[in-house]
Amino acid sequence: MLLHEITLENFGAYKGKNPVSLAPKAGRPIILIGGLNGCGKTTLLDAIQLALYGSRARCSGRGNRSYDSFLRDSVNRQATPRQAGVKLWFSTTAEGQQRHYRVERYWKVSGKSVRETLSVFVNGELDKAISETWADYVEDLLPLEVASLFFFDGEKIESLADPDRAAPVIESAIQSLLGLSTVEQLRTDLLALQRRQRVTQEDKDALELIAKIEAQLEENEVTRADALQRVAAAKAGLLHEKKELKAVEATFAKAGGDLFRRRAELEAQKDQAEKRLVSIKDTLANAVAAGPLPLLLLKSQLAELRRQVEREEEAGRAERLVDALRERDKEILRLLGAGIPSGELEKIVQFLDEDRAHRAAKADVRPVLHMSATGIKQLSSLDQVLEVEERQAQELLAESANLREQLDALDRQLAGVPAEDAIAEVIARQAKVRHRVSDLERELRGMEEAHAASVREHEQLIVARDRAYARRAKGLAEVEHRARVVSYADRTRNSLEKFGQLLLQRHISRLEVAVLDSLNRLMRKEGLVKDLRIDTAKFTLTLVGADGDELDPARLSAGERQLLAVSLLWGLARVAGNRLPSVIDTPLGRLDSRHRQNLVERYFPQASHQVLLLSTDEEIDDELLKRLMPSIARTYTLVYNDTTFTTSIELGYGWGKTRYVA
């Protein structure tokens, strides 16, 4: 795993965006970051852990506060709006491939609430699935328990330096870092598998279920037979009642019952027919007779009138034509003049006079009517009007005749309606029988539904029984398989227990050698610690002095105990073989110059392929800086502004005569 860059945005004392490149260089694994106390070195370490683990991150400044309270207090006081975030770029091998990750964690404060968002980019592309399950996903990349052994500060070193507090840390480290927790988890999973196999009583349960279904089938058989018998009885009773109802209705019809029931309807029809007949009579008397219809009585007179009108009209046209011809003939004779012989002229005059005389004879009719053009037009349309009026009158007369016939029929029907007291007994009997038929039909429907329900239940029970038999048959075949699973699981758990013990012993032996070697490299006093043992049960650390006796850690100085803690972390990393970056915060407290020199020359360059070293001006001074330079890839200085209360990041490192910019 390799950290490439981290950006702090309005996080703690860091106002605005503050990117820091963390990539090492070939043969130069150290990223040296210097700053005075309170400048934000630990905040930088917290930012890396927060980006990776969120609410589970073991940030130094959180204490017992809730996660929301920690996020709210981590926003820079001068940030507007009240929001902050951290971005971490890193690469690692996942599923056999090199992948680049960018984790962006932002949060915004609104009143009393804090809203956090997380986005994870894989090879530059946003991966929503990984973003939503990042808490589980990151455990496969870098488990939190493992990370705590590579991201450590003075508090972690102090806990390991205290023998009473070191045992649980050593146990946790060995279990998670050296793979022993995986073995134990396998044993636990196998135990759960065994319990699942032993708890099952499927064959017994299957037999109980089959017996229960068989009992239900017997009960259902009785219920179905009873329901079918009740349906048959109900049908017979209903048939009898329907026959009786048919006989009663025949008696009722013979006694005039149908007419009795229709009396109101017949009376209403009679009343409506009488009203319509009166309306027709009124129409014939007042509307039709008052119109042109009576003229039909004068058909011959009207015909003669039309002929007289035609003669007078023809005479008028002939008279007008004779006058027009007289004027025309004069003009013709004038035009002919002396241009033709006199004999011919006389023939023409004679022809014209005879023609006019013939036409004048047609006009010799004595006018009597002197009818106007409007009157002539009205007379011409009178036939059509009379035809319409006659047709309407005929329709009304036909309807009137039909109504009289209908009234006669209604009177005959009403005359045949029996008196109510004469038919009351038959009506009551009919109503009683109909009520019994209705009740029996309703009861029959209920019985048929009950029978159908019992039939459906029988079908369902048959299916359930067949399924239970099939499941039991399958279960019997699995009994032997489960027995084998339990047996093999027992053997495997025993083998894993032995394997875990051997693996633990092997790792402990290697760890003892690695820690002792690391301690001897760092210790100024050669031979002070001759041997080192770790208890495989209690995970306590025992030192053996040069004389072969146990060496009480309390006899070591504070600096020597600190070196012992660093050696333990270094040894764990060497034995585990994980290529993980180491982040070391304020590592040189309580150490004398010789021990500091040993750490700078022997530990920091060898701690990992990437080492983030967070130091104060009193720890990595000019002398140690010169010794460390060959291994430094990048240098930064955290500068705190007492006026704005913010921290800025500058390139380079050094407070004294030497200032080094990598």
Secondary structure by P-SEA (a helix, b strand, c coil): ccccccccccccccccbbbbbcccccccccbbbbbcccccaaaaaaaaaaacccccccccccccccaaaaaaaaccccccccccbbbbbbccccccbbbbbbbbbbbbbcccbbbbbbbbbccccccaaaaaaaaaaaaaaccaaaaaaacccaaaaaaaaccccaaaaaaaaaacccaaaaaaaaaaaaaaaaaaaaacaaaaaaaaaaaaaaaaaaaaaaaaaaaaaaaaaaaaaaaaaaaaaaaaaaaaaaaaaaaaaaaaaaaaaaaaaaaaaaaaaaaacccccccccccccaaaaaaaaaaaaaaaaaaaaaaaaaaaaaaaaaaaaaaacccccaaaaaaaaaaaaaaaaaaaaaacccccccccaaaaaaaaaaaaaaaaaaaaaaaaaaaaaaaaaaaaaaaaaaaacccccccaaaaaaaaaaaaaaaaaaaaaaaaaaaaaaaaaaaaaaaaaaaaaaaaaaaaaaaaaaaaaaaaaaaaaaaaaaaaaaaaaaaaaaaaaaaaaaaaaaccccccccccccccccccbbbbbcccccccccccccaaaaaaaaaaaaaaaaaaaccbbbbbbccccccccaaaaaaaacccccccccccbbbbccccccaaaaaaacccccbbbbbbbbccccbbbbbcccccccccccc
